[in-house]
């Protein structure tokens, strides 16, 4: 049974290694996991992962590498070989389709836990319509999330990334053991200027709906006291679990 703190993933979305390491040290005892995304990974390089493990220090199992690796399976697999095994999760877009997902998951074996990204929380129904999706998916993005979640599960993925608005349906469709990670989390007490997230929920709502983990970045990172903000999020998680 995951504790409330275990369910909080903090997004290390900063542009340099020193800032990332400092935030990780400050929040090491407040959050369950750290997300390393594309911005930080490109700015700091692959050595950042080992630096987090050695210098903070944290367990590899507390690192979520969210690079959304999108290319032909052979290229994705080549990239995976450069990543230390034992990390919590690695993401690939569900746009790979069933064939690509199956090949990647099968080749990754037990070294990597793969999450398929369903539909980005910044994407709207209007975006899906402009991209040429069938009207039933453009009018209701949750239908596309569910389709891709079922496809990811059939391909052997450990779970999916989806919004907190869809997570209850994903759990009902795929079962309680299928891991769900929810970004687009916005506490009611944390305003984010120029926010690009669209399909958002509060920490309480996401956990109440069945999310295994939530990803929170700016509401904690931009707070005057990030550790205190993280504790507020954890308190909401506890309420949602109850």
PyMOL commands that set and color helices and strands:
alter all, ss='L'
color gray80, all
select helices_A, chain A and resi 5-7+17-27+38-44+47-55+60-62+73-80+94-108+125-130+135-139+141-155+167-174+203-208+218-221+226-241
alter helices_A, ss='H'
color red, helices_A
select strands_A, chain A and resi 8-11+33-37+63-66+89-93+114-117+159-161+179-182+213-216
alter strands_A, ss='S'
color yellow, strands_A
deselect
rebuild
show_as cartoon
